[in-house]
Amino acid sequence: MRGFEIPVFKPLYMVLSWERSLRLTLWRNFTRVAYHTPMFKLLCRSVGKNPYLIGGIPQVTGHLNIVLGDNVVVHGKSSFIGAKVFDAPTLTVGNNTHLGYELTINVGRDVTIGNNVLIGAGVNLCSYDSHPINPEERHLPASPDTSKPIVIEDNTWIGINAMILKGVTVGKNSIVANGSVVMSKVPPNSLAIGNPARCFPLRY
């Protein structure tokens, strides 16, 4: 019995495959519009026009102020974390920006993402140390002084699994390559690549 197989009758299974695809598409769009998007809006301070959630509602922790512009894409499998040592940590996202799959943003005082930004899967933005360096104090929250803002300017592209650390500004039109660790400012129109990342002029 374990070796029994049903032959693939192509016309029948093509119809079943089409029906399954249509049914799942309709259901996903219904839950996105009727449930996920309104629930996510409750977690935000303000949301612009046409937010588009993919795959559910992101995890939001801490007293985080989220401000989204128009036409922002957000993947449900993402984490937005507000540091508890601040009264109002703020994540600001501009218009026409794509926040990628499994994105993690650790917000100290503030993280700002501009317009027309593409952020790939698995990216980590960390503007706060979370815990002290001293091992005797490491179970406590880090001092608020360890927070430095992250600014990602307009028209930038952050590649898959990149990490951007506190105090970094990624200049306009720049690219951060896949897997890079950015610890210092990226000038406009640059390619940042490596660990730690080095910057090179972009040639179009």
Secondary structure, 3 states (H helix, E strand, C coil): CCCCCCCCCHHHHHHHHHHHHHHHHHHHHHHHHHHHHHHHHHCCCEECCCCEEECCCCEEECCCEEEECCCCEEECCCEEEECCCCCCCEEEECCCCEECCCCEEEECCEEEECCCCEECCCCEEECCCCCCCCHHHCCCCCCHHHCCCEEECCCCEECCCCEEECCCEECCCCEECCCCEECCCECCCEEEEECCEEEEECCC
